[in-house]
Amino acid sequence: MSKEIIVEHKDIANSKTITNVMENIFKANGLNIHKDEVEILEDDHRKGIRRLQVKNTKYFSVGDVPWHKKQPMGL
């Protein structure tokens, strides 16, 4: 499942503050800018917005379970 985020160009126009602004926008949407992957980034210059499609799929790892045994070499 992915989330769509709309950001106005005026909010990200300053190159010195864009990182903090984007971190806050991601955080407000329950995402992490460093972990969640942006699938689509589209700029609409007529409307003055940037549309981000962010993949927020969570993966879980199952530890060592009894039925998950390593196969001997050569099989």
PyMOL Python script that loads the backbone (N, CA, C, O; Angstrom):
from pymol import cmd

cmd.read_pdbstr("""\
ATOM      1  N   MET A   1       0.849  -1.172   0.000  1.00  0.00           N
ATOM      2  CA  MET A   1       0.000   0.000   0.000  1.00  0.00           C
ATOM      3  C   MET A   1       0.896   1.236   0.000  1.00  0.00           C
ATOM      4  O   MET A   1       1.941   1.246   0.650  1.00  0.00           O
ATOM      5  N   SER A   2       0.498   2.252  -0.709  1.00  0.00           N
ATOM      6  CA  SER A   2       1.310   3.460  -0.747  1.00  0.00           C
ATOM      7  C   SER A   2       0.464   4.671  -0.369  1.00  0.00           C
ATOM      8  O   SER A   2      -0.761   4.665  -0.487  1.00  0.00           O
ATOM      9  N   LYS A   3       1.151   5.698   0.085  1.00  0.00           N
ATOM     10  CA  LYS A   3       0.501   6.945   0.479  1.00  0.00           C
ATOM     11  C   LYS A   3       0.850   8.030  -0.513  1.00  0.00           C
ATOM     12  O   LYS A   3       1.941   8.041  -1.083  1.00  0.00           O
ATOM     13  N   GLU A   4      -0.084   8.940  -0.717  1.00  0.00           N
ATOM     14  CA  GLU A   4       0.174  10.079  -1.577  1.00  0.00           C
ATOM     15  C   GLU A   4       0.333  11.322  -0.708  1.00  0.00           C
ATOM     16  O   GLU A   4      -0.479  11.589   0.178  1.00  0.00           O
ATOM     17  N   ILE A   5       1.393  12.073  -0.981  1.00  0.00           N
ATOM     18  CA  ILE A   5       1.677  13.300  -0.247  1.00  0.00           C
ATOM     19  C   ILE A   5       1.755  14.435  -1.253  1.00  0.00           C
ATOM     20  O   ILE A   5       2.421  14.314  -2.282  1.00  0.00           O
ATOM     21  N   ILE A   6       1.078  15.537  -0.960  1.00  0.00           N
ATOM     22  CA  ILE A   6       1.118  16.727  -1.801  1.00  0.00           C
ATOM     23  C   ILE A   6       1.896  17.809  -1.042  1.00  0.00           C
ATOM     24  O   ILE A   6       1.590  18.122   0.108  1.00  0.00           O
ATOM     25  N   VAL A   7       2.909  18.372  -1.715  1.00  0.00           N
ATOM     26  CA  VAL A   7       3.740  19.417  -1.118  1.00  0.00           C
ATOM     27  C   VAL A   7       3.708  20.619  -2.052  1.00  0.00           C
ATOM     28  O   VAL A   7       3.856  20.473  -3.265  1.00  0.00           O
ATOM     29  N   GLU A   8       3.515  21.799  -1.492  1.00  0.00           N
ATOM     30  CA  GLU A   8       3.520  23.006  -2.316  1.00  0.00           C
ATOM     31  C   GLU A   8       4.954  23.434  -2.605  1.00  0.00           C
ATOM     32  O   GLU A   8       5.829  23.331  -1.745  1.00  0.00           O
ATOM     33  N   HIS A   9       5.183  23.909  -3.810  1.00  0.00           N
ATOM     34  CA  HIS A   9       6.523  24.328  -4.221  1.00  0.00           C
ATOM     35  C   HIS A   9       7.071  25.450  -3.332  1.00  0.00           C
ATOM     36  O   HIS A   9       8.274  25.503  -3.078  1.00  0.00           O
ATOM     37  N   LYS A  10       6.216  26.329  -2.868  1.00  0.00           N
ATOM     38  CA  LYS A  10       6.686  27.444  -2.039  1.00  0.00           C
ATOM     39  C   LYS A  10       7.271  26.947  -0.718  1.00  0.00           C
ATOM     40  O   LYS A  10       8.123  27.611  -0.127  1.00  0.00           O
ATOM     41  N   ASP A  11       6.812  25.769  -0.250  1.00  0.00           N
ATOM     42  CA  ASP A  11       7.329  25.211   1.003  1.00  0.00           C
ATOM     43  C   ASP A  11       8.721  24.606   0.838  1.00  0.00           C
ATOM     44  O   ASP A  11       9.484  24.538   1.802  1.00  0.00           O
ATOM     45  N   ILE A  12       9.056  24.168  -0.371  1.00  0.00           N
ATOM     46  CA  ILE A  12      10.338  23.495  -0.595  1.00  0.00           C
ATOM     47  C   ILE A  12      11.259  24.299  -1.510  1.00  0.00           C
ATOM     48  O   ILE A  12      12.216  23.750  -2.057  1.00  0.00           O
ATOM     49  N   ALA A  13      10.987  25.577  -1.681  1.00  0.00           N
ATOM     50  CA  ALA A  13      11.772  26.412  -2.585  1.00  0.00           C
ATOM     51  C   ALA A  13      13.149  26.756  -2.034  1.00  0.00           C
ATOM     52  O   ALA A  13      14.077  26.987  -2.810  1.00  0.00           O
ATOM     53  N   ASN A  14      13.303  26.794  -0.734  1.00  0.00           N
ATOM     54  CA  ASN A  14      14.578  27.170  -0.123  1.00  0.00           C
ATOM     55  C   ASN A  14      15.449  25.920   0.046  1.00  0.00           C
ATOM     56  O   ASN A  14      15.072  24.988   0.756  1.00  0.00           O
ATOM     57  N   SER A  15      16.613  25.907  -0.610  1.00  0.00           N
ATOM     58  CA  SER A  15      17.488  24.735  -0.557  1.00  0.00           C
ATOM     59  C   SER A  15      18.086  24.497   0.822  1.00  0.00           C
ATOM     60  O   SER A  15      18.558  23.395   1.100  1.00  0.00           O
ATOM     61  N   LYS A  16      18.079  25.492   1.682  1.00  0.00           N
ATOM     62  CA  LYS A  16      18.644  25.339   3.022  1.00  0.00           C
ATOM     63  C   LYS A  16      17.673  24.688   3.996  1.00  0.00           C
ATOM     64  O   LYS A  16      18.093  24.141   5.015  1.00  0.00           O
ATOM     65  N   THR A  17      16.375  24.742   3.694  1.00  0.00           N
ATOM     66  CA  THR A  17      15.382  24.205   4.631  1.00  0.00           C
ATOM     67  C   THR A  17      14.577  23.043   4.065  1.00  0.00           C
ATOM     68  O   THR A  17      13.719  22.506   4.765  1.00  0.00           O
ATOM     69  N   ILE A  18      14.824  22.639   2.828  1.00  0.00           N
ATOM     70  CA  ILE A  18      13.990  21.607   2.201  1.00  0.00           C
ATOM     71  C   ILE A  18      14.052  20.278   2.952  1.00  0.00           C
ATOM     72  O   ILE A  18      13.034  19.595   3.066  1.00  0.00           O
ATOM     73  N   THR A  19      15.218  19.898   3.465  1.00  0.00           N
ATOM     74  CA  THR A  19      15.339  18.620   4.169  1.00  0.00           C
ATOM     75  C   THR A  19      14.487  18.604   5.426  1.00  0.00           C
ATOM     76  O   THR A  19      13.761  17.640   5.667  1.00  0.00           O
ATOM     77  N   ASN A  20      14.564  19.656   6.231  1.00  0.00           N
ATOM     78  CA  ASN A  20      13.759  19.718   7.456  1.00  0.00           C
ATOM     79  C   ASN A  20      12.273  19.755   7.147  1.00  0.00           C
ATOM     80  O   ASN A  20      11.478  19.130   7.848  1.00  0.00           O
ATOM     81  N   VAL A  21      11.892  20.479   6.104  1.00  0.00           N
ATOM     82  CA  VAL A  21      10.482  20.562   5.721  1.00  0.00           C
ATOM     83  C   VAL A  21       9.976  19.183   5.290  1.00  0.00           C
ATOM     84  O   VAL A  21       8.895  18.760   5.699  1.00  0.00           O
ATOM     85  N   MET A  22      10.760  18.484   4.464  1.00  0.00           N
ATOM     86  CA  MET A  22      10.336  17.161   3.997  1.00  0.00           C
ATOM     87  C   MET A  22      10.296  16.155   5.148  1.00  0.00           C
ATOM     88  O   MET A  22       9.395  15.318   5.197  1.00  0.00           O
ATOM     89  N   GLU A  23      11.249  16.219   6.068  1.00  0.00           N
ATOM     90  CA  GLU A  23      11.210  15.331   7.242  1.00  0.00           C
ATOM     91  C   GLU A  23       9.943  15.560   8.049  1.00  0.00           C
ATOM     92  O   GLU A  23       9.310  14.599   8.487  1.00  0.00           O
ATOM     93  N   ASN A  24       9.561  16.819   8.254  1.00  0.00           N
ATOM     94  CA  ASN A  24       8.349  17.131   9.009  1.00  0.00           C
ATOM     95  C   ASN A  24       7.091  16.670   8.278  1.00  0.00           C
ATOM     96  O   ASN A  24       6.150  16.187   8.909  1.00  0.00           O
ATOM     97  N   ILE A  25       7.066  16.813   6.962  1.00  0.00           N
ATOM     98  CA  ILE A  25       5.903  16.368   6.179  1.00  0.00           C
ATOM     99  C   ILE A  25       5.766  14.851   6.250  1.00  0.00           C
ATOM    100  O   ILE A  25       4.665  14.333   6.433  1.00  0.00           O
ATOM    101  N   PHE A  26       6.874  14.146   6.107  1.00  0.00           N
ATOM    102  CA  PHE A  26       6.833  12.684   6.211  1.00  0.00           C
ATOM    103  C   PHE A  26       6.369  12.265   7.599  1.00  0.00           C
ATOM    104  O   PHE A  26       5.524  11.381   7.732  1.00  0.00           O
ATOM    105  N   LYS A  27       6.923  12.900   8.637  1.00  0.00           N
ATOM    106  CA  LYS A  27       6.566  12.568  10.017  1.00  0.00           C
ATOM    107  C   LYS A  27       5.077  12.819  10.272  1.00  0.00           C
ATOM    108  O   LYS A  27       4.425  12.037  10.965  1.00  0.00           O
ATOM    109  N   ALA A  28       4.538  13.910   9.712  1.00  0.00           N
ATOM    110  CA  ALA A  28       3.116  14.227   9.887  1.00  0.00           C
ATOM    111  C   ALA A  28       2.222  13.176   9.224  1.00  0.00           C
ATOM    112  O   ALA A  28       1.068  13.002   9.616  1.00  0.00           O
ATOM    113  N   ASN A  29       2.759  12.478   8.222  1.00  0.00           N
ATOM    114  CA  ASN A  29       2.006  11.430   7.532  1.00  0.00           C
ATOM    115  C   ASN A  29       2.335  10.032   8.040  1.00  0.00           C
ATOM    116  O   ASN A  29       1.953   9.038   7.423  1.00  0.00           O
ATOM    117  N   GLY A  30       3.047   9.955   9.170  1.00  0.00           N
ATOM    118  CA  GLY A  30       3.362   8.661   9.770  1.00  0.00           C
ATOM    119  C   GLY A  30       4.447   7.898   9.015  1.00  0.00           C
ATOM    120  O   GLY A  30       4.485   6.669   9.069  1.00  0.00           O
ATOM    121  N   LEU A  31       5.325   8.607   8.316  1.00  0.00           N
ATOM    122  CA  LEU A  31       6.385   7.979   7.536  1.00  0.00           C
ATOM    123  C   LEU A  31       7.742   8.454   8.022  1.00  0.00           C
ATOM    124  O   LEU A  31       7.844   9.424   8.774  1.00  0.00           O
ATOM    125  N   ASN A  32       8.776   7.762   7.586  1.00  0.00           N
ATOM    126  CA  ASN A  32      10.148   8.140   7.918  1.00  0.00           C
ATOM    127  C   ASN A  32      10.884   8.405   6.612  1.00  0.00           C
ATOM    128  O   ASN A  32      10.950   7.529   5.750  1.00  0.00           O
ATOM    129  N   ILE A  33      11.434   9.599   6.460  1.00  0.00           N
ATOM    130  CA  ILE A  33      12.091   9.994   5.216  1.00  0.00           C
ATOM    131  C   ILE A  33      13.293   9.108   4.903  1.00  0.00           C
ATOM    132  O   ILE A  33      13.680   8.982   3.742  1.00  0.00           O
ATOM    133  N   HIS A  34      13.888   8.495   5.926  1.00  0.00           N
ATOM    134  CA  HIS A  34      15.084   7.687   5.729  1.00  0.00           C
ATOM    135  C   HIS A  34      14.778   6.212   5.483  1.00  0.00           C
ATOM    136  O   HIS A  34      15.660   5.470   5.051  1.00  0.00           O
ATOM    137  N   LYS A  35      13.555   5.775   5.747  1.00  0.00           N
ATOM    138  CA  LYS A  35      13.218   4.356   5.586  1.00  0.00           C
ATOM    139  C   LYS A  35      12.189   4.092   4.503  1.00  0.00           C
ATOM    140  O   LYS A  35      12.286   3.089   3.796  1.00  0.00           O
ATOM    141  N   ASP A  36      11.214   4.960   4.358  1.00  0.00           N
ATOM    142  CA  ASP A  36      10.148   4.732   3.391  1.00  0.00           C
ATOM    143  C   ASP A  36      10.580   5.213   2.007  1.00  0.00           C
ATOM    144  O   ASP A  36      11.221   6.254   1.865  1.00  0.00           O
ATOM    145  N   GLU A  37      10.215   4.434   0.997  1.00  0.00           N
ATOM    146  CA  GLU A  37      10.703   4.650  -0.367  1.00  0.00           C
ATOM    147  C   GLU A  37       9.705   5.457  -1.203  1.00  0.00           C
ATOM    148  O   GLU A  37       8.511   5.155  -1.229  1.00  0.00           O
ATOM    149  N   VAL A  38      10.214   6.486  -1.885  1.00  0.00           N
ATOM    150  CA  VAL A  38       9.392   7.275  -2.800  1.00  0.00           C
ATOM    151  C   VAL A  38       9.339   6.532  -4.130  1.00  0.00           C
ATOM    152  O   VAL A  38      10.371   6.308  -4.763  1.00  0.00           O
ATOM    153  N   GLU A  39       8.131   6.148  -4.552  1.00  0.00           N
ATOM    154  CA  GLU A  39       7.965   5.430  -5.811  1.00  0.00           C
ATOM    155  C   GLU A  39       7.820   6.393  -6.984  1.00  0.00           C
ATOM    156  O   GLU A  39       8.426   6.189  -8.036  1.00  0.00           O
ATOM    157  N   ILE A  40       7.018   7.441  -6.806  1.00  0.00           N
ATOM    158  CA  ILE A  40       6.746   8.398  -7.874  1.00  0.00           C
ATOM    159  C   ILE A  40       6.892   9.809  -7.319  1.00  0.00           C
ATOM    160  O   ILE A  40       6.381  10.119  -6.243  1.00  0.00           O
ATOM    161  N   LEU A  41       7.594  10.656  -8.060  1.00  0.00           N
ATOM    162  CA  LEU A  41       7.736  12.061  -7.714  1.00  0.00           C
ATOM    163  C   LEU A  41       7.373  12.857  -8.964  1.00  0.00           C
ATOM    164  O   LEU A  41       8.061  12.770  -9.981  1.00  0.00           O
ATOM    165  N   GLU A  42       6.291  13.633  -8.886  1.00  0.00           N
ATOM    166  CA  GLU A  42       5.828  14.423 -10.028  1.00  0.00           C
ATOM    167  C   GLU A  42       5.665  15.878  -9.614  1.00  0.00           C
ATOM    168  O   GLU A  42       5.063  16.174  -8.582  1.00  0.00           O
ATOM    169  N   ASP A  43       6.200  16.776 -10.420  1.00  0.00           N
ATOM    170  CA  ASP A  43       6.027  18.208 -10.202  1.00  0.00           C
ATOM    171  C   ASP A  43       4.991  18.740 -11.180  1.00  0.00           C
ATOM    172  O   ASP A  43       5.077  18.490 -12.383  1.00  0.00           O
ATOM    173  N   ASP A  44       4.017  19.469 -10.666  1.00  0.00           N
ATOM    174  CA  ASP A  44       3.035  20.161 -11.495  1.00  0.00           C
ATOM    175  C   ASP A  44       3.309  21.656 -11.341  1.00  0.00           C
ATOM    176  O   ASP A  44       2.884  22.280 -10.369  1.00  0.00           O
ATOM    177  N   HIS A  45       4.024  22.217 -12.310  1.00  0.00           N
ATOM    178  CA  HIS A  45       4.454  23.612 -12.210  1.00  0.00           C
ATOM    179  C   HIS A  45       3.295  24.595 -12.390  1.00  0.00           C
ATOM    180  O   HIS A  45       3.351  25.717 -11.886  1.00  0.00           O
ATOM    181  N   ARG A  46       2.260  24.186 -13.096  1.00  0.00           N
ATOM    182  CA  ARG A  46       1.102  25.086 -13.246  1.00  0.00           C
ATOM    183  C   ARG A  46       0.358  25.257 -11.929  1.00  0.00           C
ATOM    184  O   ARG A  46      -0.058  26.363 -11.582  1.00  0.00           O
ATOM    185  N   LYS A  47       0.194  24.163 -11.200  1.00  0.00           N
ATOM    186  CA  LYS A  47      -0.504  24.227  -9.912  1.00  0.00           C
ATOM    187  C   LYS A  47       0.441  24.587  -8.767  1.00  0.00           C
ATOM    188  O   LYS A  47      -0.009  25.009  -7.702  1.00  0.00           O
ATOM    189  N   GLY A  48       1.753  24.421  -8.982  1.00  0.00           N
ATOM    190  CA  GLY A  48       2.729  24.736  -7.939  1.00  0.00           C
ATOM    191  C   GLY A  48       2.792  23.696  -6.845  1.00  0.00           C
ATOM    192  O   GLY A  48       2.981  24.028  -5.675  1.00  0.00           O
ATOM    193  N   ILE A  49       2.632  22.413  -7.224  1.00  0.00           N
ATOM    194  CA  ILE A  49       2.675  21.342  -6.225  1.00  0.00           C
ATOM    195  C   ILE A  49       3.614  20.228  -6.672  1.00  0.00           C
ATOM    196  O   ILE A  49       3.910  20.075  -7.857  1.00  0.00           O
ATOM    197  N   ARG A  50       4.069  19.463  -5.700  1.00  0.00           N
ATOM    198  CA  ARG A  50       4.832  18.241  -5.945  1.00  0.00           C
ATOM    199  C   ARG A  50       4.034  17.099  -5.342  1.00  0.00           C
ATOM    200  O   ARG A  50       3.620  17.163  -4.184  1.00  0.00           O
ATOM    201  N   ARG A  51       3.819  16.050  -6.134  1.00  0.00           N
ATOM    202  CA  ARG A  51       3.075  14.882  -5.676  1.00  0.00           C
ATOM    203  C   ARG A  51       4.054  13.735  -5.479  1.00  0.00           C
ATOM    204  O   ARG A  51       4.798  13.371  -6.389  1.00  0.00           O
ATOM    205  N   LEU A  52       4.042  13.176  -4.280  1.00  0.00           N
ATOM    206  CA  LEU A  52       4.891  12.039  -3.951  1.00  0.00           C
ATOM    207  C   LEU A  52       4.029  10.822  -3.689  1.00  0.00           C
ATOM    208  O   LEU A  52       3.043  10.901  -2.956  1.00  0.00           O
ATOM    209  N   GLN A  53       4.390   9.707  -4.275  1.00  0.00           N
ATOM    210  CA  GLN A  53       3.751   8.421  -3.988  1.00  0.00           C
ATOM    211  C   GLN A  53       4.790   7.635  -3.188  1.00  0.00           C
ATOM    212  O   GLN A  53       5.836   7.264  -3.722  1.00  0.00           O
ATOM    213  N   VAL A  54       4.501   7.381  -1.902  1.00  0.00           N
ATOM    214  CA  VAL A  54       5.473   6.780  -0.995  1.00  0.00           C
ATOM    215  C   VAL A  54       5.026   5.377  -0.624  1.00  0.00           C
ATOM    216  O   VAL A  54       3.900   5.160  -0.177  1.00  0.00           O
ATOM    217  N   LYS A  55       5.933   4.433  -0.820  1.00  0.00           N
ATOM    218  CA  LYS A  55       5.673   3.039  -0.459  1.00  0.00           C
ATOM    219  C   LYS A  55       5.901   2.903   1.038  1.00  0.00           C
ATOM    220  O   LYS A  55       6.997   3.168   1.531  1.00  0.00           O
ATOM    221  N   ASN A  56       4.877   2.494   1.750  1.00  0.00           N
ATOM    222  CA  ASN A  56       5.005   2.365   3.209  1.00  0.00           C
ATOM    223  C   ASN A  56       4.797   0.927   3.664  1.00  0.00           C
ATOM    224  O   ASN A  56       4.264   0.681   4.746  1.00  0.00           O
ATOM    225  N   THR A  57       5.216  -0.009   2.842  1.00  0.00           N
ATOM    226  CA  THR A  57       5.095  -1.418   3.178  1.00  0.00           C
ATOM    227  C   THR A  57       6.065  -1.751   4.304  1.00  0.00           C
ATOM    228  O   THR A  57       7.235  -1.368   4.260  1.00  0.00           O
ATOM    229  N   LYS A  58       5.585  -2.450   5.288  1.00  0.00           N
ATOM    230  CA  LYS A  58       6.419  -2.846   6.415  1.00  0.00           C
ATOM    231  C   LYS A  58       6.785  -4.324   6.268  1.00  0.00           C
ATOM    232  O   LYS A  58       5.927  -5.158   5.978  1.00  0.00           O
ATOM    233  N   TYR A  59       8.050  -4.634   6.467  1.00  0.00           N
ATOM    234  CA  TYR A  59       8.544  -6.002   6.395  1.00  0.00           C
ATOM    235  C   TYR A  59       8.960  -6.450   7.777  1.00  0.00           C
ATOM    236  O   TYR A  59       9.545  -5.688   8.546  1.00  0.00           O
ATOM    237  N   PHE A  60       8.651  -7.700   8.080  1.00  0.00           N
ATOM    238  CA  PHE A  60       9.002  -8.257   9.371  1.00  0.00           C
ATOM    239  C   PHE A  60       9.836  -9.507   9.155  1.00  0.00           C
ATOM    240  O   PHE A  60       9.612 -10.262   8.209  1.00  0.00           O
ATOM    241  N   SER A  61      10.776  -9.712  10.018  1.00  0.00           N
ATOM    242  CA  SER A  61      11.649 -10.873   9.933  1.00  0.00           C
ATOM    243  C   SER A  61      11.305 -11.829  11.062  1.00  0.00           C
ATOM    244  O   SER A  61      11.170 -11.427  12.218  1.00  0.00           O
ATOM    245  N   VAL A  62      11.168 -13.088  10.714  1.00  0.00           N
ATOM    246  CA  VAL A  62      10.908 -14.108  11.717  1.00  0.00           C
ATOM    247  C   VAL A  62      12.252 -14.703  12.106  1.00  0.00           C
ATOM    248  O   VAL A  62      13.039 -15.094  11.244  1.00  0.00           O
ATOM    249  N   GLY A  63      12.505 -14.769  13.372  1.00  0.00           N
ATOM    250  CA  GLY A  63      13.777 -15.297  13.862  1.00  0.00           C
ATOM    251  C   GLY A  63      13.898 -16.790  13.638  1.00  0.00           C
ATOM    252  O   GLY A  63      13.192 -17.353  12.802  1.00  0.00           O
ATOM    253  N   ASP A  64      14.762 -17.416  14.355  1.00  0.00           N
ATOM    254  CA  ASP A  64      14.998 -18.844  14.236  1.00  0.00           C
ATOM    255  C   ASP A  64      13.804 -19.589  14.829  1.00  0.00           C
ATOM    256  O   ASP A  64      13.541 -19.492  16.027  1.00  0.00           O
ATOM    257  N   VAL A  65      13.089 -20.326  13.998  1.00  0.00           N
ATOM    258  CA  VAL A  65      11.934 -21.094  14.432  1.00  0.00           C
ATOM    259  C   VAL A  65      12.250 -22.578  14.276  1.00  0.00           C
ATOM    260  O   VAL A  65      13.038 -22.943  13.404  1.00  0.00           O
ATOM    261  N   PRO A  66      11.660 -23.433  15.091  1.00  0.00           N
ATOM    262  CA  PRO A  66      12.024 -24.857  15.073  1.00  0.00           C
ATOM    263  C   PRO A  66      11.839 -25.543  13.712  1.00  0.00           C
ATOM    264  O   PRO A  66      12.635 -26.413  13.360  1.00  0.00           O
ATOM    265  N   TRP A  67      10.824 -25.176  12.952  1.00  0.00           N
ATOM    266  CA  TRP A  67      10.575 -25.863  11.687  1.00  0.00           C
ATOM    267  C   TRP A  67      11.413 -25.314  10.529  1.00  0.00           C
ATOM    268  O   TRP A  67      11.310 -25.804   9.404  1.00  0.00           O
ATOM    269  N   HIS A  68      12.225 -24.318  10.794  1.00  0.00           N
ATOM    270  CA  HIS A  68      13.086 -23.742   9.764  1.00  0.00           C
ATOM    271  C   HIS A  68      14.510 -24.240   9.988  1.00  0.00           C
ATOM    272  O   HIS A  68      15.329 -23.564  10.610  1.00  0.00           O
ATOM    273  N   LYS A  69      14.790 -25.440   9.468  1.00  0.00           N
ATOM    274  CA  LYS A  69      16.095 -26.038   9.644  1.00  0.00           C
ATOM    275  C   LYS A  69      16.897 -25.879   8.356  1.00  0.00           C
ATOM    276  O   LYS A  69      16.346 -25.911   7.255  1.00  0.00           O
ATOM    277  N   LYS A  70      18.184 -25.711   8.513  1.00  0.00           N
ATOM    278  CA  LYS A  70      19.056 -25.601   7.350  1.00  0.00           C
ATOM    279  C   LYS A  70      19.204 -26.978   6.714  1.00  0.00           C
ATOM    280  O   LYS A  70      19.334 -27.989   7.405  1.00  0.00           O
ATOM    281  N   GLN A  71      19.182 -26.997   5.384  1.00  0.00           N
ATOM    282  CA  GLN A  71      19.348 -28.239   4.645  1.00  0.00           C
ATOM    283  C   GLN A  71      20.825 -28.603   4.600  1.00  0.00           C
ATOM    284  O   GLN A  71      21.670 -27.722   4.444  1.00  0.00           O
ATOM    285  N   PRO A  72      21.151 -29.885   4.733  1.00  0.00           N
ATOM    286  CA  PRO A  72      22.542 -30.294   4.619  1.00  0.00           C
ATOM    287  C   PRO A  72      23.077 -29.993   3.213  1.00  0.00           C
ATOM    288  O   PRO A  72      22.318 -29.953   2.245  1.00  0.00           O
ATOM    289  N   MET A  73      24.363 -29.788   3.120  1.00  0.00           N
ATOM    290  CA  MET A  73      24.983 -29.489   1.825  1.00  0.00           C
ATOM    291  C   MET A  73      24.813 -30.685   0.890  1.00  0.00           C
ATOM    292  O   MET A  73      24.888 -31.835   1.325  1.00  0.00           O
ATOM    293  N   GLY A  74      24.584 -30.412  -0.386  1.00  0.00           N
ATOM    294  CA  GLY A  74      24.495 -31.465  -1.384  1.00  0.00           C
ATOM    295  C   GLY A  74      23.092 -31.941  -1.650  1.00  0.00           C
ATOM    296  O   GLY A  74      22.908 -32.795  -2.517  1.00  0.00           O
ATOM    297  N   LEU A  75      22.089 -31.441  -0.957  1.00  0.00           N
ATOM    298  CA  LEU A  75      20.711 -31.883  -1.210  1.00  0.00           C
ATOM    299  C   LEU A  75      19.995 -30.947  -2.107  1.00  0.00           C
ATOM    300  O   LEU A  75      18.826 -31.167  -2.423  1.00  0.00           O
TER     301      LEU A  75
END
""", "prot")
cmd.dss("prot")
cmd.show_as("cartoon", "prot")
cmd.util.cbc("prot")
cmd.orient("prot")
